[in-house]
Amino acid sequence: MRSLQPYLMKVFNRWKSRVKRHAVWLVLLEPGRLCIAAFADQRWRMITSKKIGVDSQDELSLELERQLLLAGEAVPIELLVYAPEISNLELAYRSDVRVTVLAANALPGIQPDLNGEYAMALSGVRS
């Protein structure tokens, strides 16, 4: 083992060039849990983690809409969503916020979109 770090930091380190450009929310979805981390002006602004249900894609959209309403003036320009089992995500009520689904890089024999349980391990893999 070379490194032991929380899932959020693993994904942040992998995608930090995208995160550091402007005000973004880094969104991680894993079975039964949603993590949202707001990053702006080179600083963490907010980190929240919530339990979510089984139908995570529908619940993810609703929860992101809810969090954007609660953010008030601190709405990000972009949501970077790391959820290997989701290939597309749209917000019903917020067309002013761009949503980008980050794709996990595959390893031989593992397809990130079909093997979501390996998402944490694949979060740091670079192509």
KEDO-5739 format. One record per atom (N, C-alpha, C): atom name; x, y, z negated. Coordinates in steps of 0.05 Angstrom, whole numbers, plus 5000, padded with zeros to 4 digits. Each point is the difference from the previous one (the first is absolute). Layout:
{atom: CA east: X north: Y up: Z}
...
***
This chain:
{atom: N east: 5017 north: 4977 up: 5000}
{atom: CA east: 4983 north: 5023 up: 5000}
{atom: C east: 5018 north: 5025 up: 5000}
{atom: N east: 4994 north: 5018 up: 5018}
{atom: CA east: 5015 north: 5025 up: 5002}
{atom: C east: 4988 north: 5023 up: 4984}
{atom: N east: 4973 north: 5000 up: 4998}
{atom: CA east: 4987 north: 5023 up: 4988}
{atom: C east: 4973 north: 4992 up: 4988}
{atom: N east: 4994 north: 5013 up: 4978}
{atom: CA east: 4973 north: 4996 up: 4988}
{atom: C east: 4988 north: 5028 up: 4997}
{atom: N east: 4978 north: 5004 up: 5014}
{atom: CA east: 4987 north: 5027 up: 4999}
{atom: C east: 4970 north: 4997 up: 5004}
{atom: N east: 4985 north: 5019 up: 4990}
{atom: CA east: 4971 north: 4999 up: 5003}
{atom: C east: 4993 north: 5002 up: 5030}
{atom: N east: 4977 north: 4988 up: 5006}
{atom: CA east: 4989 north: 5000 up: 5027}
{atom: C east: 4999 north: 5028 up: 5012}
{atom: N east: 4990 north: 5019 up: 4985}
{atom: CA east: 4998 north: 5028 up: 5010}
{atom: C east: 5027 north: 5010 up: 5009}
{atom: N east: 5020 north: 4996 up: 4985}
{atom: CA east: 5027 north: 5011 up: 5007}
{atom: C east: 5012 north: 4985 up: 5024}
{atom: N east: 4994 north: 4974 up: 5002}
{atom: CA east: 5009 north: 4985 up: 5023}
{atom: C east: 4989 north: 5011 up: 5026}
{atom: N east: 4974 north: 5006 up: 4999}
{atom: CA east: 4986 north: 5011 up: 5024}
{atom: C east: 5010 north: 5029 up: 5005}
{atom: N east: 5002 north: 5015 up: 4978}
{atom: CA east: 5009 north: 5028 up: 5003}
{atom: C east: 5028 north: 5001 up: 5012}
{atom: N east: 5018 north: 4984 up: 4991}
{atom: CA east: 5027 north: 4999 up: 5011}
{atom: C east: 5001 north: 4992 up: 5029}
{atom: N east: 4983 north: 4982 up: 5007}
{atom: CA east: 4999 north: 4990 up: 5028}
{atom: C east: 4989 north: 5023 up: 5019}
{atom: N east: 4981 north: 5015 up: 4991}
{atom: CA east: 4987 north: 5020 up: 5017}
{atom: C east: 5006 north: 5029 up: 4991}
{atom: N east: 5021 north: 5005 up: 4984}
{atom: CA east: 5004 north: 5026 up: 4989}
{atom: C east: 5005 north: 5022 up: 5021}
{atom: N east: 5010 north: 4993 up: 5024}
{atom: CA east: 5003 north: 5021 up: 5020}
{atom: C east: 4973 north: 5011 up: 5009}
{atom: N east: 4980 north: 4983 up: 5000}
{atom: CA east: 4973 north: 5009 up: 5007}
{atom: C east: 4987 north: 5015 up: 4976}
{atom: N east: 5005 north: 4990 up: 4976}
{atom: CA east: 4988 north: 5012 up: 4976}
{atom: C east: 5010 north: 5028 up: 4995}
{atom: N east: 5025 north: 5005 up: 5005}
{atom: CA east: 5013 north: 5025 up: 4992}
{atom: C east: 4995 north: 5023 up: 5020}
{atom: N east: 4986 north: 4994 up: 5022}
{atom: CA east: 4995 north: 5021 up: 5020}
{atom: C east: 4981 north: 5022 up: 4991}
{atom: N east: 4978 north: 4992 up: 4987}
{atom: CA east: 4979 north: 5019 up: 4992}
{atom: C east: 4984 north: 4988 up: 4977}
{atom: N east: 4979 north: 5013 up: 4992}
{atom: CA east: 4984 north: 4990 up: 4978}
{atom: C east: 4985 north: 4975 up: 5010}
{atom: N east: 5006 north: 4977 up: 4987}
{atom: CA east: 4987 north: 4975 up: 5008}
{atom: C east: 4992 north: 4985 up: 4975}
{atom: N east: 4982 north: 4981 up: 5004}
{atom: CA east: 4993 north: 4980 up: 4980}
{atom: C east: 5010 north: 4974 up: 5011}
{atom: N east: 5015 north: 4986 up: 4984}
{atom: CA east: 5009 north: 4973 up: 5007}
{atom: C east: 4980 north: 4981 up: 4986}
{atom: N east: 4986 north: 4984 up: 5016}
{atom: CA east: 4979 north: 4983 up: 4990}
{atom: C east: 5008 north: 4971 up: 5004}
{atom: N east: 5000 north: 4985 up: 4978}
{atom: CA east: 5006 north: 4971 up: 5001}
{atom: C east: 4976 north: 4984 up: 4992}
{atom: N east: 4994 north: 4980 up: 5017}
{atom: CA east: 4978 north: 4983 up: 4994}
{atom: C east: 5011 north: 4972 up: 4996}
{atom: N east: 4993 north: 4988 up: 4978}
{atom: CA east: 5006 north: 4972 up: 4995}
{atom: C east: 4976 north: 4986 up: 4990}
{atom: N east: 4998 north: 4974 up: 5000}
{atom: CA east: 4976 north: 4986 up: 4991}
{atom: C east: 4990 north: 5010 up: 4973}
{atom: N east: 4977 north: 5012 up: 5000}
{atom: CA east: 4987 north: 5009 up: 4975}
{atom: C east: 5011 north: 5026 up: 4988}
{atom: N east: 5018 north: 5014 up: 5013}
{atom: CA east: 5012 north: 5025 up: 4989}
{atom: C east: 5006 north: 5020 up: 5022}
{atom: N east: 4996 north: 5025 up: 4993}
{atom: CA east: 5006 north: 5023 up: 5018}
{atom: C east: 5018 north: 5019 up: 4985}
{atom: N east: 5022 north: 5008 up: 5013}
{atom: CA east: 5018 north: 5020 up: 4988}
{atom: C east: 5001 north: 5024 up: 5019}
{atom: N east: 4997 north: 5024 up: 4989}
{atom: CA east: 5003 north: 5024 up: 5016}
{atom: C east: 5021 north: 5018 up: 4987}
{atom: N east: 5020 north: 5008 up: 5015}
{atom: CA east: 5021 north: 5017 up: 4990}
{atom: C east: 5001 north: 5025 up: 5018}
{atom: N east: 4997 north: 5023 up: 4988}
{atom: CA east: 5001 north: 5025 up: 5014}
{atom: C east: 5029 north: 5011 up: 4998}
{atom: N east: 5010 north: 5008 up: 5023}
{atom: CA east: 5027 north: 5011 up: 5002}
{atom: C east: 5000 north: 5025 up: 5016}
{atom: N east: 5010 north: 5022 up: 4988}
{atom: CA east: 5001 north: 5026 up: 5014}
{atom: C east: 5023 north: 5017 up: 4989}
{atom: N east: 5012 north: 5016 up: 5016}
{atom: CA east: 5022 north: 5018 up: 4992}
{atom: C east: 5022 north: 4984 up: 4985}
{atom: N east: 5007 north: 4977 up: 5011}
{atom: CA east: 5022 north: 4983 up: 4989}
{atom: C east: 4994 north: 4989 up: 4972}
{atom: N east: 4975 north: 4999 up: 4992}
{atom: CA east: 4993 north: 4991 up: 4973}
{atom: C east: 4975 north: 4982 up: 5000}
{atom: N east: 4999 north: 4982 up: 4981}
{atom: CA east: 4976 north: 4985 up: 4996}
{atom: C east: 4980 north: 5019 up: 4987}
{atom: N east: 4976 north: 5000 up: 5010}
{atom: CA east: 4979 north: 5018 up: 4989}
{atom: C east: 4979 north: 4984 up: 4984}
{atom: N east: 4995 north: 4975 up: 5008}
{atom: CA east: 4980 north: 4984 up: 4987}
{atom: C east: 5004 north: 4971 up: 5008}
{atom: N east: 4996 north: 4982 up: 4980}
{atom: CA east: 5000 north: 4971 up: 5006}
{atom: C east: 4977 north: 4989 up: 4985}
{atom: N east: 4983 north: 4985 up: 5014}
{atom: CA east: 4978 north: 4987 up: 4988}
{atom: C east: 4997 north: 4971 up: 5010}
{atom: N east: 4991 north: 4982 up: 4984}
{atom: CA east: 4997 north: 4973 up: 5007}
{atom: C east: 4972 north: 4991 up: 4990}
{atom: N east: 4985 north: 4986 up: 5017}
{atom: CA east: 4973 north: 4992 up: 4994}
{atom: C east: 4995 north: 4972 up: 5008}
{atom: N east: 4983 north: 4987 up: 4985}
{atom: CA east: 4990 north: 4974 up: 5007}
{atom: C east: 4979 north: 5003 up: 5022}
{atom: N east: 5001 north: 4984 up: 5021}
{atom: CA east: 4979 north: 5002 up: 5020}
{atom: C east: 4989 north: 4972 up: 5006}
{atom: N east: 4978 north: 4998 up: 5014}
{atom: CA east: 4987 north: 4975 up: 5005}
{atom: C east: 5012 north: 4984 up: 5023}
{atom: N east: 4986 north: 4979 up: 5007}
{atom: CA east: 5010 north: 4981 up: 5021}
{atom: C east: 4999 north: 5012 up: 5028}
{atom: N east: 4978 north: 5015 up: 5007}
{atom: CA east: 4998 north: 5012 up: 5026}
{atom: C east: 5016 north: 5026 up: 5001}
{atom: N east: 5026 north: 4997 up: 4999}
{atom: CA east: 5018 north: 5022 up: 4995}
{atom: C east: 5000 north: 5021 up: 5022}
{atom: N east: 4996 north: 4994 up: 5025}
{atom: CA east: 5001 north: 5020 up: 5021}
{atom: C east: 4978 north: 5021 up: 4997}
{atom: N east: 4975 north: 4991 up: 4996}
{atom: CA east: 4978 north: 5018 up: 4996}
{atom: C east: 5004 north: 5016 up: 4974}
{atom: N east: 5008 north: 4986 up: 4979}
{atom: CA east: 5004 north: 5014 up: 4975}
{atom: C east: 5023 north: 5019 up: 5001}
{atom: N east: 5021 north: 4993 up: 5015}
{atom: CA east: 5023 north: 5018 up: 5004}
{atom: C east: 4991 north: 5026 up: 5012}
{atom: N east: 4984 north: 5000 up: 5021}
{atom: CA east: 4991 north: 5024 up: 5013}
{atom: C east: 4984 north: 5017 up: 4981}
{atom: N east: 4981 north: 4988 up: 4986}
{atom: CA east: 4984 north: 5014 up: 4980}
{atom: C east: 5017 north: 5013 up: 4978}
{atom: N east: 5018 north: 4984 up: 4990}
{atom: CA east: 5017 north: 5010 up: 4977}
{atom: C east: 5018 north: 5023 up: 5010}
{atom: N east: 5011 north: 4998 up: 5024}
{atom: CA east: 5017 north: 5022 up: 5010}
{atom: C east: 4983 north: 5025 up: 5004}
{atom: N east: 4976 north: 4997 up: 5011}
{atom: CA east: 4982 north: 5024 up: 5002}
{atom: C east: 4995 north: 5012 up: 4973}
{atom: N east: 4995 north: 4984 up: 4980}
{atom: CA east: 4995 north: 5009 up: 4973}
{atom: C east: 5024 north: 5015 up: 4989}
{atom: N east: 5024 north: 4988 up: 5003}
{atom: CA east: 5024 north: 5013 up: 4990}
{atom: C east: 5006 north: 5026 up: 5014}
{atom: N east: 4994 north: 5002 up: 5026}
{atom: CA east: 5004 north: 5024 up: 5015}
{atom: C east: 4981 north: 5022 up: 4990}
{atom: N east: 4976 north: 4993 up: 4993}
{atom: CA east: 4981 north: 5020 up: 4988}
{atom: C east: 5011 north: 5010 up: 4973}
{atom: N east: 5010 north: 4982 up: 4984}
{atom: CA east: 5011 north: 5007 up: 4974}
{atom: C east: 5025 north: 5017 up: 5002}
{atom: N east: 5015 north: 4997 up: 5022}
{atom: CA east: 5025 north: 5015 up: 5003}
{atom: C east: 4996 north: 5030 up: 5003}
{atom: N east: 4977 north: 5008 up: 5009}
{atom: CA east: 4995 north: 5029 up: 5004}
{atom: C east: 5018 north: 5012 up: 5020}
{atom: N east: 5016 north: 5019 up: 4991}
{atom: CA east: 5018 north: 5015 up: 5018}
{atom: C east: 5026 north: 4983 up: 5007}
{atom: N east: 5005 north: 4980 up: 4985}
{atom: CA east: 5025 north: 4984 up: 5004}
{atom: C east: 4996 north: 4977 up: 5019}
{atom: N east: 4983 north: 5004 up: 5020}
{atom: CA east: 4995 north: 4979 up: 5020}
{atom: C east: 5025 north: 4997 up: 5018}
{atom: N east: 5009 north: 4976 up: 5004}
{atom: CA east: 5024 north: 4996 up: 5017}
{atom: C east: 4994 north: 5003 up: 5030}
{atom: N east: 5021 north: 5003 up: 5015}
{atom: CA east: 4997 north: 5002 up: 5029}
{atom: C east: 4996 north: 4972 up: 5012}
{atom: N east: 5012 north: 4980 up: 4986}
{atom: CA east: 5000 north: 4973 up: 5011}
{atom: C east: 4998 north: 4979 up: 4978}
{atom: N east: 4986 north: 4978 up: 5005}
{atom: CA east: 5000 north: 4977 up: 4983}
{atom: C east: 5017 north: 4979 up: 5014}
{atom: N east: 5020 north: 4990 up: 4986}
{atom: CA east: 5017 north: 4978 up: 5011}
{atom: C east: 4991 north: 4975 up: 4985}
{atom: N east: 4987 north: 4982 up: 5014}
{atom: CA east: 4987 north: 4976 up: 4987}
{atom: C east: 5017 north: 4976 up: 5006}
{atom: N east: 5010 north: 4987 up: 4979}
{atom: CA east: 5015 north: 4975 up: 5003}
{atom: C east: 4981 north: 4978 up: 4990}
{atom: N east: 4988 north: 4987 up: 5019}
{atom: CA east: 4981 north: 4978 up: 4994}
{atom: C east: 5002 north: 4981 up: 5023}
{atom: N east: 5019 north: 4981 up: 4999}
{atom: CA east: 5006 north: 4982 up: 5022}
{atom: C east: 4976 north: 4986 up: 5013}
{atom: N east: 4978 north: 4996 up: 4985}
{atom: CA east: 4977 north: 4986 up: 5011}
{atom: C east: 4981 north: 5019 up: 5014}
{atom: N east: 5006 north: 5026 up: 5000}
{atom: CA east: 4983 north: 5020 up: 5013}
{atom: C east: 5015 north: 5013 up: 5023}
{atom: N east: 4988 north: 4999 up: 5024}
{atom: CA east: 5014 north: 5012 up: 5023}
{atom: C east: 4989 north: 5027 up: 5007}
{atom: N east: 4976 north: 5007 up: 4991}
{atom: CA east: 4988 north: 5026 up: 5007}
{atom: C east: 4983 north: 5009 up: 4976}
{atom: N east: 5001 north: 5025 up: 4994}
{atom: CA east: 4984 north: 5011 up: 4978}
{atom: C east: 4991 north: 5028 up: 5008}
{atom: N east: 4974 north: 5005 up: 4997}
{atom: CA east: 4989 north: 5027 up: 5006}
{atom: C east: 4985 north: 5010 up: 4976}
{atom: N east: 5001 north: 5026 up: 4997}
{atom: CA east: 4985 north: 5013 up: 4979}
{atom: C east: 4975 north: 5012 up: 5012}
{atom: N east: 4977 north: 4995 up: 4988}
{atom: CA east: 4974 north: 5008 up: 5011}
{atom: C east: 4996 north: 5030 up: 4998}
{atom: N east: 5010 north: 5013 up: 4979}
{atom: CA east: 4993 north: 5028 up: 4994}
{atom: C east: 5024 north: 5019 up: 5002}
{atom: N east: 5023 north: 4991 up: 5004}
{atom: CA east: 5024 north: 5018 up: 5000}
{atom: C east: 5016 north: 4997 up: 5026}
{atom: N east: 4992 north: 5015 up: 5020}
{atom: CA east: 5015 north: 5000 up: 5025}
{atom: C east: 5025 north: 5017 up: 4999}
{atom: N east: 5003 north: 5016 up: 4979}
{atom: CA east: 5023 north: 5018 up: 4997}
{atom: C east: 5025 north: 4985 up: 4988}
{atom: N east: 4996 north: 4976 up: 4992}
{atom: CA east: 5023 north: 4985 up: 4988}
{atom: C east: 5006 north: 4976 up: 5019}
{atom: N east: 5025 north: 5000 up: 5009}
{atom: CA east: 5009 north: 4978 up: 5018}
{atom: C east: 5005 north: 4975 up: 4984}
{atom: N east: 4992 north: 4977 up: 5010}
{atom: CA east: 5005 north: 4975 up: 4987}
{atom: C east: 5018 north: 4983 up: 5018}
{atom: N east: 5023 north: 4992 up: 4989}
{atom: CA east: 5019 north: 4983 up: 5014}
{atom: C east: 5003 north: 4974 up: 4985}
{atom: N east: 4994 north: 4978 up: 5013}
{atom: CA east: 5004 north: 4974 up: 4987}
{atom: C east: 5029 north: 4992 up: 5007}
{atom: N east: 5016 north: 4995 up: 4979}
{atom: CA east: 5028 north: 4992 up: 5003}
{atom: C east: 5001 north: 4970 up: 5004}
{atom: N east: 5014 north: 4992 up: 5020}
{atom: CA east: 5002 north: 4971 up: 5006}
{atom: C east: 5024 north: 4988 up: 4986}
{atom: N east: 4996 north: 4977 up: 4988}
{atom: CA east: 5022 north: 4985 up: 4988}
{atom: C east: 5015 north: 4986 up: 5022}
{atom: N east: 5026 north: 4999 up: 4998}
{atom: CA east: 5016 north: 4985 up: 5020}
{atom: C east: 4999 north: 4970 up: 4994}
{atom: N east: 4998 north: 4985 up: 5021}
{atom: CA east: 4998 north: 4971 up: 4997}
{atom: C east: 5027 north: 4987 up: 4996}
{atom: N east: 5000 north: 4978 up: 4987}
{atom: CA east: 5023 north: 4982 up: 4997}
{atom: C east: 4993 north: 4975 up: 5016}
{atom: N east: 5019 north: 4984 up: 5009}
{atom: CA east: 4994 north: 4976 up: 5014}
{atom: C east: 4981 north: 4982 up: 4984}
{atom: N east: 4977 north: 4993 up: 5013}
{atom: CA east: 4981 north: 4982 up: 4987}
{atom: C east: 4979 north: 5014 up: 4982}
{atom: N east: 5003 north: 5026 up: 4997}
{atom: CA east: 4981 north: 5015 up: 4983}
{atom: C east: 4988 north: 5023 up: 5016}
{atom: N east: 4973 north: 5000 up: 5002}
{atom: CA east: 4986 north: 5022 up: 5013}
{atom: C east: 4988 north: 5018 up: 4979}
{atom: N east: 5009 north: 5024 up: 4996}
{atom: CA east: 4990 north: 5018 up: 4979}
{atom: C east: 4970 north: 5003 up: 4999}
{atom: N east: 4987 north: 5001 up: 5023}
{atom: CA east: 4971 north: 5004 up: 5000}
{atom: C east: 4985 north: 4975 up: 4992}
{atom: N east: 5012 north: 4976 up: 5002}
{atom: CA east: 4987 north: 4975 up: 4993}
{atom: C east: 5010 north: 4990 up: 4973}
{atom: N east: 5023 north: 5008 up: 4991}
{atom: CA east: 5012 north: 4991 up: 4975}
{atom: C east: 5003 north: 5023 up: 4981}
{atom: N east: 4977 north: 5012 up: 4992}
{atom: CA east: 5000 north: 5024 up: 4983}
{atom: C east: 5013 north: 4995 up: 4973}
{atom: N east: 5000 north: 4975 up: 4991}
{atom: CA east: 5013 north: 4994 up: 4974}
{atom: C east: 5030 north: 5005 up: 5000}
{atom: N east: 5012 north: 5003 up: 5024}
{atom: CA east: 5028 north: 5006 up: 5002}
{atom: C east: 5006 north: 5030 up: 5004}
{atom: N east: 4979 north: 5016 up: 4999}
{atom: CA east: 5003 north: 5028 up: 5006}
{atom: C east: 5021 north: 5014 up: 4983}
{atom: N east: 5001 north: 4993 up: 4974}
{atom: CA east: 5020 north: 5012 up: 4983}
{atom: C east: 5028 north: 4994 up: 5009}
{atom: N east: 5005 north: 4975 up: 5007}
{atom: CA east: 5027 north: 4992 up: 5009}
{atom: C east: 5007 north: 5013 up: 5026}
{atom: N east: 4980 north: 5003 up: 5018}
{atom: CA east: 5005 north: 5012 up: 5026}
{atom: C east: 5002 north: 5030 up: 5000}
{atom: N east: 4992 north: 5013 up: 4978}
{atom: CA east: 5000 north: 5029 up: 4999}
{atom: C east: 5027 north: 5013 up: 5004}
{atom: N east: 5021 north: 4986 up: 4994}
{atom: CA east: 5027 north: 5011 up: 5003}
{atom: C east: 5014 north: 4991 up: 5025}
{atom: N east: 4988 north: 4983 up: 5016}
{atom: CA east: 5013 north: 4989 up: 5024}
{atom: C east: 5000 north: 5020 up: 5022}
{atom: N east: 5023 north: 5005 up: 5010}
{atom: CA east: 5003 north: 5019 up: 5023}
{atom: C east: 5005 north: 4984 up: 5025}
{atom: N east: 4989 north: 5011 up: 5022}
{atom: CA east: 5004 north: 4987 up: 5026}
{atom: C east: 5027 north: 5006 up: 5012}
***
